[in-house]
Amino acid sequence: ATAPKQDVADLLTLVSVGSQRLFHTLRWIWRTLLMPLFLLLIWPVRLIIQGLERVAERIDTRLVAHWADRLLLPMLAIPGLRWLILVVCTIFCVSVVTTPFNWLAQLLFLSLCWSCSLVLRRLPGRYASLALAAISLIAMARYAWWRLTQTVAFDSPVALVLGVGLLVAEAYTWLVVVLAFIQTAWPLQRQPAALSPDPATWPTVDVFIPTYNEPLSVVRPTTLAAMAMDWPRDKLRIYILDDGRRDEFREFAESMGVGYIIRPDNKHAKAGNLNHALKITDGELVAIFDCDHMPTRSFLKTSVGWFQRDPQCAMLQTPHHFFSPDPFERNLGTFRRIPNEGELFYGLIQDGNDLWNATFFCGSCAVIRRGPLMQVGGIAVETVTEDAHTALKLHRLGYTTAYINQPLAAGLATESLSAHVGQRIRWARGMAQILRVDSPLLGRGLTLWQRICYLSAMMGFFFGLPKLVFFTAPMVYLFFGIQIIGGDAALLMLYALPYILQSNIANAHIQSEHRHTFWGEVYEAVLVWYVAVPTMVALCAVGLPDKATP
């Protein structure tokens, strides 16, 4: 029995020694032969990059932006000239997109786009972002044109079905890219409006704090923070809306001197809770906070000014800021080091929406004017994303909305992965429901740009199925030898590479500190399996209930 054990030990020792020698040999080959060769090959590229960066450093961005404003803004203010410029640019782009290139010309096109982007990405400001977006869209359009005209030949019915599926998934990404660039073309960066100097003219405000099963330890700090807001006492009324109908909450509200509202049922969940409170209160404005979102003392003084300046302003939204890590941040150790998953929406997209008068109501940390809200029937109950649907109804009636990108309240992030995923599934399902039952593409009242912003937000939640297609498409060829993209592999690389490269450069510049490309992809890869089915079911299954339930 001892001999076999000794043989096994000798074999393991031999394998260990052999592995170490192989590792040292490969490291020597890499350091001695491959690394110098690699550095030699990329040496011209490094010189080009350094030269382009020096060019970018010599550009006076403030002077360029000044002259761009002086020349472009007056020209764009002329309606006829504006359309002429658009037509000329469209003709130019169509000619660039549809002109056939051989591999050498396409390589030169790639090099030209890449060189311009390396200079532009070093320049701050919106004009550089617009230029990068334009280059990205041209590269994407060239790839899409080539893909549609040169790669759709299939040799079997199976290849046809799978190939068309991949093409549809790619078309989805093209649409999302175009919509997102329009949505975030020029973030408004609205500043707070000053209140009238006479506090007697300030509106009365009802503060709603809806709760269902959250403990009092969560609701108490929010209530105390709401009570501490800097606003005339005779114009501020705070209400705890308790769908849990708990005695300890009623006693707490009475001890604090705040209102306590319950209802006989929990119909329509949070939306129904808010609508019930709207019927028995009468404040001119309604401030809504989730029960874990604690407002700052200056919340109302910062946000209410726009309601006085603009009588048509029906809603003002502020960011959702979280002082605790979500499951991804906690498990990956990225809290406060990498932009939060919601930072892209609240840091960039909402600012972009604000330019087009398409700010979304997000259910909390917002102020709504009671009159317009009651005019649309209160908080929407037809879908599970009652907040965005309510904003859509307000916009259809011609009311304006506003967004101030200043964190004026802080709350708790979801604590578990299951809760986090469940929340995102509800958002995705709700946006699909809105697209089906009250599509922004149909009906009256919305401008073209509002329709684009709403469509962009809704389409963004359909990423699940296309990403599954992208994940599995290579396996079709590797495992079954089915070719679902016709055409030469080298040409595919020369057309796809500019599209992918330019999109990443443009997004990195536009989104900058609001999104980390790698961690954003990790986050979406986790959610893709969960949101793919609910969004498609909510979009297509007409017979399923749409209303939220407790």
C-alpha positions in Angstrom: 0.0 0.0 0.0 3.0 2.3 0.6 4.4 1.9 -2.9 1.4 3.2 -4.8 1.2 6.2 -2.5 4.9 6.9 -3.1 4.3 6.6 -6.8 1.4 9.1 -6.7 3.5 11.5 -4.6 6.4 11.2 -7.1 4.0 11.9 -10.0 2.6 15.0 -8.3 6.1 16.3 -7.6 7.0 15.7 -11.3 3.9 17.5 -12.5 4.6 20.4 -10.2 8.2 20.7 -11.2 7.3 20.4 -14.9 4.6 23.1 -14.5 7.0 25.5 -12.9 9.6 24.9 -15.6 7.0 25.4 -18.3 5.8 28.6 -16.6 9.3 30.0 -16.4 10.0 29.1 -20.0 6.9 30.8 -21.3 7.6 33.9 -19.2 11.2 34.0 -20.6 9.8 33.7 -24.2 7.3 36.5 -23.5 9.8 38.8 -21.9 12.7 38.1 -24.3 11.0 37.6 -27.6 7.3 38.4 -27.8 7.2 41.6 -25.6 10.0 43.4 -27.6 8.3 42.4 -30.8 4.9 43.6 -29.6 6.4 46.9 -28.5 8.1 47.3 -31.8 4.9 46.7 -33.7 2.8 49.1 -31.7 5.6 51.8 -31.5 4.2 53.7 -34.5 0.7 53.6 -33.1 2.0 55.0 -29.8 3.8 57.8 -31.6 0.6 58.6 -33.5 -1.5 58.6 -30.2 1.1 60.9 -28.5 1.1 63.3 -31.5 -2.7 63.5 -31.6 -2.8 64.1 -27.8 -0.3 66.9 -28.2 -2.5 68.4 -30.9 -5.5 68.2 -28.5 -3.5 70.0 -25.8 -2.8 72.9 -28.1 -6.5 73.5 -28.9 -8.1 76.4 -26.8 -11.4 74.8 -26.1 -12.9 77.9 -24.5 -12.1 80.0 -27.6 -13.5 77.3 -30.0 -16.7 77.1 -27.9 -17.0 80.9 -27.8 -16.7 81.2 -31.6 -18.9 78.2 -32.2 -21.7 79.8 -30.1 -21.3 83.1 -31.9 -21.4 81.5 -35.3 -23.7 78.5 -34.9 -26.4 79.7 -32.5 -27.5 82.7 -34.6 -27.5 80.5 -37.7 -29.6 77.7 -36.1 -32.1 80.4 -34.8 -33.1 81.0 -38.5 -35.8 78.4 -39.3 -35.1 78.1 -43.0 -31.3 78.0 -42.7 -31.7 75.4 -39.9 -33.5 73.1 -42.2 -31.0 73.8 -45.1 -28.1 72.8 -42.9 -29.9 69.7 -41.8 -30.6 68.7 -45.5 -27.0 69.3 -46.5 -25.7 67.3 -43.5 -28.1 64.5 -44.3 -27.0 64.3 -47.9 -23.3 64.3 -46.9 -23.9 61.5 -44.3 -25.9 59.4 -46.7 -23.2 59.6 -49.3 -20.5 58.7 -46.8 -22.6 55.8 -45.5 -23.6 54.3 -48.8 -20.3 54.7 -50.8 -18.8 51.2 -51.2 -15.2 50.9 -50.0 -12.7 48.1 -50.6 -10.7 46.8 -47.7 -8.0 49.5 -48.0 -10.4 52.4 -48.3 -12.3 51.1 -45.3 -9.1 50.8 -43.3 -8.3 54.4 -44.1 -11.8 55.4 -43.1 -11.2 53.5 -39.8 -7.9 55.3 -39.3 -9.4 58.7 -40.0 -12.3 58.3 -37.6 -10.0 56.9 -34.9 -7.5 59.8 -35.3 -10.3 62.5 -35.1 -11.8 60.8 -32.0 -8.4 60.6 -30.2 -8.2 64.4 -30.5 -11.8 65.1 -29.7 -11.9 62.8 -26.7 -9.3 65.0 -25.0 -11.4 68.1 -25.4 -14.0 69.0 -22.8 -17.4 70.5 -23.6 -20.5 69.7 -25.5 -19.3 70.4 -29.0 -16.7 67.7 -28.7 -19.3 65.3 -27.5 -21.6 66.2 -30.4 -18.7 65.7 -32.9 -17.8 62.3 -31.3 -21.5 61.3 -31.5 -21.6 62.3 -35.1 -18.5 60.2 -36.0 -20.0 57.3 -34.0 -23.3 57.5 -35.9 -21.6 57.6 -39.3 -19.4 54.6 -38.4 -22.5 52.7 -37.1 -24.5 53.6 -40.2 -21.7 52.4 -42.5 -21.7 49.1 -40.7 -25.5 48.8 -40.8 -25.6 49.5 -44.5 -22.9 47.0 -45.2 -24.5 44.5 -42.9 -27.9 44.8 -44.6 -26.6 44.8 -48.2 -23.7 42.4 -48.1 -24.2 39.8 -45.4 -27.7 38.5 -45.6 -27.1 35.5 -47.8 -27.9 32.2 -46.0 -27.4 28.7 -47.1 -30.1 26.9 -45.1 -33.4 27.6 -43.4 -31.8 27.3 -40.0 -29.1 29.8 -40.9 -31.8 32.1 -42.2 -33.8 32.1 -39.0 -30.8 32.5 -36.7 -29.2 35.1 -39.0 -32.3 37.2 -39.1 -32.6 36.9 -35.3 -29.1 38.2 -35.0 -29.8 41.0 -37.4 -32.9 42.1 -35.5 -30.9 42.1 -32.3 -28.2 44.3 -33.9 -30.9 46.6 -35.3 -32.2 47.0 -31.8 -28.7 48.3 -30.7 -28.6 50.7 -33.6 -31.9 52.2 -32.6 -31.0 52.5 -29.0 -27.7 54.2 -29.8 -29.4 56.8 -32.0 -32.2 57.5 -29.5 -29.7 57.8 -26.6 -27.5 60.2 -28.5 -30.5 62.4 -29.2 -31.7 62.1 -25.6 -28.4 63.2 -24.1 -27.2 65.6 -26.8 -27.3 68.7 -24.7 -27.9 68.3 -20.9 -29.8 71.3 -19.7 -28.1 71.5 -16.3 -31.0 73.6 -14.8 -30.3 75.6 -11.8 -32.7 76.3 -8.9 -35.1 79.2 -9.4 -35.3 81.9 -6.6 -38.5 82.0 -4.6 -40.5 85.3 -4.3 -39.2 87.4 -1.5 -42.5 87.4 0.3 -43.1 84.0 2.1 -46.8 84.8 2.3 -47.0 84.1 -1.5 -45.3 80.7 -1.2 -47.6 77.7 -1.9 -48.8 75.2 0.7 -47.1 71.8 0.5 -48.4 68.4 1.5 -45.6 65.9 2.1 -46.6 62.3 1.5 -44.5 59.4 3.0 -46.1 56.2 1.8 -45.2 52.9 3.6 -46.5 49.3 3.6 -44.3 46.9 5.5 -41.2 48.9 6.3 -40.3 49.1 10.0 -40.8 52.3 12.0 -37.0 52.5 12.3 -36.9 53.3 8.6 -39.9 55.6 8.5 -39.0 57.7 11.6 -35.8 59.4 10.2 -37.7 60.3 7.0 -40.5 61.8 9.0 -38.2 63.8 11.2 -36.2 65.0 8.2 -39.4 66.2 6.5 -40.4 68.0 9.7 -37.1 69.8 9.6 -37.5 71.2 6.1 -37.1 75.0 5.9 -40.6 76.1 5.0 -43.3 78.2 6.8 -45.0 75.9 9.4 -48.5 77.1 8.4 -47.8 76.0 4.8 -46.3 72.6 5.4 -48.3 69.5 6.2 -46.7 66.1 6.6 -48.6 62.8 6.2 -47.6 59.2 6.8 -49.6 57.0 4.4 -49.6 53.6 6.1 -50.9 50.8 4.0 -49.9 48.4 6.8 -52.4 50.1 9.2 -50.1 49.7 12.2 -50.9 51.1 15.6 -47.3 52.0 16.4 -47.2 54.2 13.3 -50.4 55.9 14.3 -49.0 56.5 17.8 -45.7 57.8 16.4 -47.5 60.2 14.0 -49.7 61.5 16.8 -46.6 62.1 19.0 -44.8 64.0 16.3 -47.9 66.0 15.3 -48.0 64.8 11.7 -50.9 63.4 9.8 -51.6 59.7 9.6 -53.7 58.3 6.7 -54.9 54.8 6.1 -57.5 53.3 3.7 -59.7 50.3 3.8 -57.8 48.3 1.1 -54.4 48.2 -0.7 -55.8 48.5 -4.2 -53.2 49.7 -6.7 -50.4 49.5 -4.1 -48.3 52.7 -3.8 -50.3 54.5 -6.6 -53.6 53.8 -4.8 -52.1 54.9 -1.5 -51.1 58.3 -2.9 -54.4 58.8 -4.8 -56.4 58.1 -1.6 -54.3 60.8 0.2 -54.8 63.2 -2.6 -58.6 63.0 -2.2 -58.5 64.1 1.5 -55.7 66.8 1.4 -55.6 70.2 -0.4 -52.0 71.5 -0.6 -51.1 73.4 -3.7 -48.0 71.2 -4.1 -47.4 67.6 -3.2 -43.9 66.4 -2.2 -43.5 62.7 -2.3 -40.7 60.7 -0.5 -40.3 57.0 -0.3 -40.3 56.1 3.4 -36.5 55.6 3.4 -35.6 58.9 1.5 -34.7 61.6 3.9 -35.0 65.1 2.5 -32.4 67.8 3.3 -33.5 71.0 5.1 -33.3 73.0 1.9 -35.3 70.6 -0.3 -38.4 72.8 -0.7 -36.6 76.1 -1.0 -34.4 74.6 -3.7 -37.2 73.0 -5.7 -40.4 75.1 -5.4 -39.0 78.2 -7.1 -39.6 76.8 -10.6 -43.3 76.4 -9.8 -43.5 80.1 -9.1 -41.5 81.0 -12.2 -43.4 78.7 -14.6 -47.1 78.4 -14.0 -47.2 75.5 -16.4 -44.6 73.5 -14.5 -46.5 70.4 -13.2 -43.6 68.4 -11.7 -40.0 68.8 -10.6 -37.8 65.8 -10.0 -34.5 65.6 -8.1 -32.0 62.7 -8.1 -32.3 59.5 -6.0 -29.1 59.4 -3.9 -28.3 56.4 -1.8 -26.0 56.4 1.3 -25.8 52.6 1.4 -24.3 50.2 -1.2 -26.5 48.1 -3.4 -25.7 44.3 -3.7 -23.3 44.8 -6.6 -21.4 47.6 -4.9 -21.2 45.7 -1.6 -20.1 42.4 -3.1 -17.7 43.8 -5.6 -16.3 46.5 -3.3 -17.1 49.3 -5.8 -19.1 51.6 -3.4 -18.1 55.3 -3.9 -15.3 54.2 -6.2 -17.3 53.3 -9.3 -20.4 55.2 -10.5 -23.6 53.7 -9.1 -25.9 51.9 -11.5 -28.4 54.8 -11.3 -25.8 57.5 -11.8 -26.2 57.4 -15.5 -29.9 58.0 -15.4 -29.9 60.7 -12.7 -26.5 62.3 -13.6 -27.0 62.5 -17.4 -30.2 61.1 -18.9 -32.6 63.1 -16.8 -30.6 66.3 -17.5 -30.8 65.4 -21.2 -34.6 64.8 -20.9 -35.0 68.2 -19.3 -33.8 70.0 -22.5 -36.7 68.4 -24.4 -39.2 68.9 -21.6 -39.4 65.2 -21.0 -38.3 64.8 -17.4 -39.6 61.6 -15.9 -41.3 61.4 -12.5 -39.4 58.8 -10.5 -41.8 58.2 -7.6 -39.8 59.9 -4.9 -37.8 63.0 -4.2 -40.2 65.0 -6.4 -42.7 67.8 -6.1 -46.0 67.8 -8.2 -48.5 70.6 -8.6 -51.9 69.3 -7.4 -54.1 70.8 -10.1 -52.4 69.1 -13.2 -52.1 65.9 -11.2 -55.8 65.8 -10.5 -56.5 66.7 -14.1 -54.9 63.5 -15.3 -56.7 61.5 -12.7 -54.0 61.3 -10.0 -51.1 58.9 -10.0 -51.4 56.5 -12.9 -52.6 53.0 -12.0 -52.7 51.3 -15.4 -49.1 50.0 -15.2 -46.7 49.0 -12.5 -44.4 52.0 -13.3 -47.0 54.5 -12.2 -44.4 57.3 -11.9 -43.2 57.4 -15.5 -46.7 56.9 -16.7 -47.9 59.8 -14.7 -45.3 62.1 -16.2 -46.3 60.9 -19.7 -49.9 61.9 -19.0 -48.8 65.3 -17.8 -46.7 65.9 -20.9 -49.6 64.9 -23.1 -51.6 67.8 -21.7 -48.9 70.2 -22.5 -47.5 70.8 -19.0 -43.8 71.3 -18.5 -41.5 69.4 -16.1 -38.2 70.2 -14.6 -35.1 68.4 -13.2 -32.5 69.8 -10.8 -29.4 67.7 -10.7 -28.7 68.2 -7.1 -29.1 65.5 -4.5 -31.6 66.9 -2.0 -32.6 63.6 -0.4 -30.8 60.4 0.5 -32.2 56.9 0.9 -31.3 53.2 1.3 -30.3 51.1 -1.6 -31.8 47.6 -2.1 -30.2 45.2 0.4 -30.3 41.9 -1.4 -29.7 40.8 -5.0 -33.2 39.3 -5.2 -34.8 42.6 -4.1 -32.5 44.5 -6.5 -33.4 42.2 -9.5 -37.1 42.2 -8.5 -37.1 46.0 -8.6 -35.5 46.1 -12.0 -37.9 43.5 -13.3 -40.8 45.6 -12.2 -39.3 48.7 -13.9 -38.7 46.8 -17.1 -42.2 45.2 -17.1 -43.8 48.5 -16.4 -42.1 50.4 -19.2 -43.1 47.6 -21.6 -46.7 48.0 -20.4 -46.6 51.7 -21.0 -45.3 51.1 -24.5 -48.2 48.7 -25.1 -51.2 50.5 -23.4 -50.2 54.2 -23.8 -47.4 54.2 -26.4 -45.5 57.6 -26.7 -45.4 57.0 -30.4 -49.1 57.3 -30.7 -51.7 59.7 -29.4 -51.7 63.5 -29.2 -49.9 66.0 -27.0 -46.3 65.0 -27.2 -43.6 66.7 -29.3 -41.3 64.7 -31.5 -38.4 65.0 -29.0 -40.6 63.9 -26.0 -41.6 60.8 -28.0 -37.9 60.1 -28.6 -37.0 60.5 -25.0 -39.8 58.2 -23.8 -39.1 55.6 -26.5 -35.4 55.7 -25.6 -36.2 55.0 -21.9 -38.6 52.2 -22.8 -36.3 50.5 -25.4 -33.5 50.5 -22.9 -35.3 47.9 -20.8 -35.5 45.5 -23.7 -31.8 44.7 -23.7 -32.3 41.2 -22.3 -33.3 39.3 -25.4 -30.7 41.0 -27.7 -27.9 40.4 -25.3 -28.9 36.7 -25.0 -28.7 36.6 -28.8 -25.2 38.1 -28.7 -24.1 35.7 -26.0 -25.2 32.6 -27.9 -24.6 33.6 -31.6 -20.9 32.6 -31.5 -21.8 29.2 -30.1 -24.0 28.5 -33.2 -20.9 28.6 -35.4 -18.4 27.0 -32.9 -20.6 24.0 -32.0 -22.7 23.5 -35.1 -20.7 25.2 -37.9 -23.7 27.3 -39.0 -22.6 30.6 -40.6 -25.2 33.2 -39.7 -23.3 36.2 -41.1 -22.4 36.1 -44.8 -19.2 37.8 -46.0 -15.5 37.8 -45.4 -14.2 37.8 -41.8 -11.7 40.5 -42.6 -14.3 42.9 -44.0 -16.6 42.1 -41.0 -13.8 43.2 -38.7 -13.0 46.4 -40.8 -16.7 47.4 -40.7 -17.6 46.3 -37.2 -14.4 47.6 -35.5 -15.0 51.3 -36.3 -18.6 51.0 -35.1 -17.6 49.4 -31.8 -14.6 51.5 -31.3 -16.3 54.8 -32.0 -19.3 54.0 -29.9 -17.2 53.3 -26.9 -15.1 56.4 -27.4 -18.2 58.6 -27.8 -20.0 57.0 -24.8 -16.9 57.3 -22.6 -16.7 61.0 -23.4 -20.5 61.8 -23.1 -21.1 59.6 -20.0 -17.7 60.3 -18.5 -18.0 60.1 -14.7 -21.6 58.8 -14.8 -20.9 55.3 -16.0 -18.0 52.8 -16.0 -18.1 50.8 -19.2 -16.8 47.5 -17.8 -18.9 47.5 -14.6 -21.9 48.6 -16.6 -21.6 45.6 -18.8 -21.2 43.3 -15.7 -24.4 44.7 -14.2 -26.4 44.2 -17.4 -25.0 40.7 -17.9 -26.4 39.7 -14.5 -29.8 41.2 -15.2 -30.1 40.0 -18.8 -31.5 36.5 -17.7 -34.1 38.1 -15.5 -35.6 40.9 -17.6 -35.7 39.2 -21.0 -38.9 37.2 -20.5 -40.9 39.7 -18.4 -40.4 42.5 -20.8 -41.5 40.5 -23.8 -44.5 39.0 -22.0 -45.6 42.4 -20.8 -45.3 43.8 -24.3 -47.1 41.0 -26.1 -49.4 39.3 -23.6 -52.5 41.4 -23.8 -54.5 39.2 -21.4 -52.3 39.6 -18.4 -53.1 42.1 -15.7 -51.2 45.3 -15.8 -52.2 46.9 -12.5 -49.9 46.8 -9.5 -50.9 44.6 -6.5 -49.6 44.8 -3.0 
